[in-house]
């Protein structure tokens, strides 16, 4: 049986984390959950992930925009899904190319669809 694809989730809202984590596991992914950009960057440099799901506004000093840019330094097509309740207008300027954005509130299954779309190399909307 193939190993579950590891996905890094960066989110500091407990209820969002709980629903996303459960949905990702049910869909066959292996999520690692952190709440700050600094924690995410530390994991990105020491572990291999297939995709990044990040909120924009995080605890700590880094925003999700920065985390995604760092993830893309080693892999220019690394799949990135942003989540936000208030920063969707900044995505065109701040977001990395070929990423997807989910506006809160969203159904947890939308995260799985977004990751699958990027991993299967469909052409994203941005």
N, C-alpha and C positions, 0 to 999 in steps of 0.2 A: 504494500500500500504506500503511495507516495506521501512524503512529508507535507504537512499543512503549511501553506505559504505564510511566512512571518510578516505581520503588518504592525507598524508603529503608530499608535494612536496618542495624540497629544491633546488633552482636554482636561480642564480643571473643574467642570461641573459634574458632581457625583451622579446625578440621575441620567445625564447624557452618556457618561462613561458606562454605567451599568447596562443600559439598553444596547449601546453599540457593541460592547464586549460580548454580550450574550448572542446577539445577531451574527456577529462575525464568526464566533465559534460554531454556531449552528450551520453556517454556510461553508465550513471547512477551513477557515483561516485560524492562525495562531496569533492573537493580538497581544502586544506588549503595551501597557498603559502607563503614561507619565503625565504629570500635570504642568510641567514648565518647559519652556524652550531649551533651557540649559540642560535639563535631564535628557531631553530628546537628542540634542547634539552629542552628548556623551555616549548615548547608545548607538547613534548612527556611525560613530567612529570606531566602535568596538564590536558591533554585531551586524549581521547581514539581514536586511529586510527587503521584501518585494514591493512595498508601497508605504506611503506616509498619509495619514489622515490627521489633519491638524486644525484646531480652532485658531482663530486669528488673535483674539485677546486671551493671553495666558497669564498665569501667575509667574512671577519673575520679571526680568527686564526685557526678554526677547518676545517678539510677536511671531505668530505662525508664518508670516511672510518670510522672515529671516531663516527660520528653521527649514523651510522648503528650499530656499536658495542654497543653503549649506548642503542639504541632501542632494541637490542637483550638481554640486561641484564635482563629485566623483562619478556621477552618472547623469548625463544631460537629458535623459528621457525617463528618469525615475518617476513612477506614478505618484501624483500628489492630488489629494482631495482636501479642499479647504471647507471648514464649517464656520458660519458666522451668523449672528443675529443682527449685526449692525454695520458691517464693513463691506457689503457686497459691491458698493460703488467703487471701492479702491482696487478691486480685483483686476481690472483692465490695466492698471498701472503697476500695482505691487505684486500681483500673482505671477508665478512662473508660467512660461508658455506650455500649452498642452496639459493644463490642469483642469480640474472641475471644481465647482463651488456649490455647496449645499447651503441654503438659507434656513436657519432655525425659525420655527420648529419644522422638522422633517421626520419622515418615517424611518426607523432604523434600517429597513430593507433598502432604502435609497443609497445608503453607504455601501452596501454589498454590490448593488448595481453599478455604482460609480467606480468602485475598485475593479470589478470584473471588466467593465468597459475599457478602463485604462490598461489593465493587464493583457486584454485581448487585442490591444492596439487599434481600437476603433478611433475614428477621428473625433476628438473632443470639440466642443463648441468654441473654444478660445484658441 
